[in-house]
Amino acid sequence: MEIQSATKELLRIASEYRKTDDIPDGGYVAVHNLKVVGWSRDVKGKSHELLPGTWAVDALGHKFLAIGGNDYDGVKEWQMISHTS
């Protein structure tokens, strides 16, 4: 199974953010439109502040896509997405 190029870019962005911004170990880097929009210890912790289509990447490289919800209320739920997607 080969990792898709879009996934590689997402993981690179999250990894660079973890290196350059002194954030605690663990947690999730939130990325929207290939830009970091925040960090949270819990993937659901900032759901009300994030937009559908935002990615959350944990320290191990697992990625979750924000689905449902709207710009006003935020994200309805997070779905884990495989690296081959």
C-alpha positions, 0 to 999 in steps of 0.5 A: 500500500502506497501512501498518496501524495496528498497524505504525504503533504498533510503529514509533512505539514503537521510534522513541520508544525510540531517541530517549529511550534513548541507544542506538547507531545501528542494531541492533534494538529488541525489543517485546513486548505493545507494550512495549520489552523490549530492544535488540540489535545483531543480531536473533538476538543475544538470541533465547534471552532473548526470547519468541515473538511479540516484534517486532524493529524495525531503524533503517530500520523493517523489522520481524521477528516472533519465531516458534517456540520457547518461554518457556524456550529463547527464539525459534526464528527471526525472520521479516520481515513487510511493513508491509501485514501 
